[in-house]
Amino acid sequence: MFFYFRFCGVLVLLNVFLSGLNASRPAVNQELSNLFNELWRLDVNRMTPVTDYTISVQGRAGFVNQGSNVVQDHASQPLFSNVNENKLKNITTVSRFMKLLDNYERSIGVSERVTTEELTETNLFLDAVLETDVMKRAHKYLVSKGQSSSNLGLFKSQLHLIWFQLYHRQRNTGLDSSGFEHVFVGETKSGTEIIGFHNWIQFYLQEKSTHLDYKGYKARERDIPDQDDHVLNLQFSWHGTVKPVGSAFIGTSPEFEMALFTIVFLMNTERSTTVLVNIDQCQMELVVIRHGRSLGTAYPKLLSSNNRHVRHSSH
């Protein structure tokens, strides 16, 4: 497989032809690619590599069985060597986002108890998200497709239902999970498995507090990530439990990630949806799994980032 994204139209078609119209991978969704690149350009709250944060991808992680906590560490240093926390805290959506991260029980099967203060924090976060150009553009698109009401209050309620509505992730328990908790905060299952946890800010904060240990990147043999990649496939341990392979956008704002996954969620009705998109210099699958009318999980799966010479020649 080969993908070069500044000229992706021709090469993707050629690749599909050469692979005998391989049905296992969907064709690039050009409409959503165009929209998501527009959202990318509108994401003024995205942090800039090197300037606002520095990552060190280090070594390629090895294979680990799901549920095993025996893992070889291929990264002696943290993933994030530096993050401009002052900038993070001065971005309204991000500062309000960070206040939500300690509102949840880590283990599924343990009922969530939502306080009045936590409800207020959620409302303030959604209000801030709705004021961004990223979510305004996403809203406009969803209205044009008949998937959302033009009424801002109704759209806010729709976002709350998708992301914050509590539900049973584990049977025979109370309301123990939500889309937001799963995707942005992370959960553990039976104390032996990390589920969800696809957000870079939470990753950084947990790594800084030494609850999380980065073990190395996961990528194809020739596709070595570098410090300005905005999507990474990772291996890490959290409170002693290992995630054999996880994935996350890096540097992006919470509203950007919420907008992408909300659009994929609402534009499809299948329980599990995978769309193939080109965003900036990366080709990735966006995977969304429903839990009734709410989000079960959502994450990017990096397929390829630009070769260095293509990236450098385009700067």
C-alpha positions, 0 to 999 in steps of 0.5 A: 500500500502507498499513499501520498496525500498532496496528490492523493486523488490519482494515487489512491485511485491507482492503489485501488486499481492495483490492489484489485479493488480491494473491498476490505478498505473503503474508498476515500470519502472526499466530501468528508475529507474536504469538510474535515480539512476545512475544520482543520484550518478553522481549528485556531485552538490547535497547538503547534508542534515544537512551538507549543509542545514537543514529543519524542516518539522514540522506539517502535513498540512490540507486540503485547497480548490484550490483557497482558501487563508484561511489556517491553518498554521501547521509550525510556523518556515520556512522549511529551517532553514539553507542553505549554500549559499556560497556553492550554489553560488560556484556551477556554474550551481546553481549560473547561475540558480539563475540569471534566477529566476528574469527574469519572470513575476509572473502572467500568462496572462502577456507577457514575455519580454526577454532582450539580457542580459536574453538570455545570462544568459539562454545560460550560464546556459545551457552551464554549465548544458551540462558540468555536468556528469549528463546531459552528461549521460542523453544525452548519453541515449537519443542518444542511444534511438534515441531521441536526436542528438549526436551533442552538439549544437543540443542537447542544442537547443533541451533543449532550446525548451523544457525548455525555448521556450515561449508559451501561457499558457493563451489564448488571451494573448501574450507569457506568459510562459515557462517550466522553468518558470512554474517548477522552478520559479512558476506562479500565475493564476488570483491572486488566484492560484499558478501553478508550483513552484516545485524547492527547491532553489526558495522555499528557496530564496522566504522563506528567502525574506518572500514572501513565508510561509511554512504551513506544509507537506503533506503525508500519515498517517504513512509516516512522512518525516524527514530532510534527505528526498530528495522529499517532498510534501508541502503546502505553500503560496506565495505572499498571494496565497496558494498552497494546495499541491505542491512537490519538490526535496530537495537538488538536482541540477538543472541539475539533475531535468532537466535531469530526466524530459527531459528524461521522456518528450522525451521518451513519446509522450502522452500529460500527462505522469506518470512514477513510479520510485525508486530513492535512498530511495524513490518511486515516480511518475514523472509527465510530461505534454507537451505543444506542443513541449515544457514542460507544467509542470513536478514534482515529487509526493512522494509516500513513503520514507523508514521506519526509521529502513530500512533507518538506517540499510542501512547507 
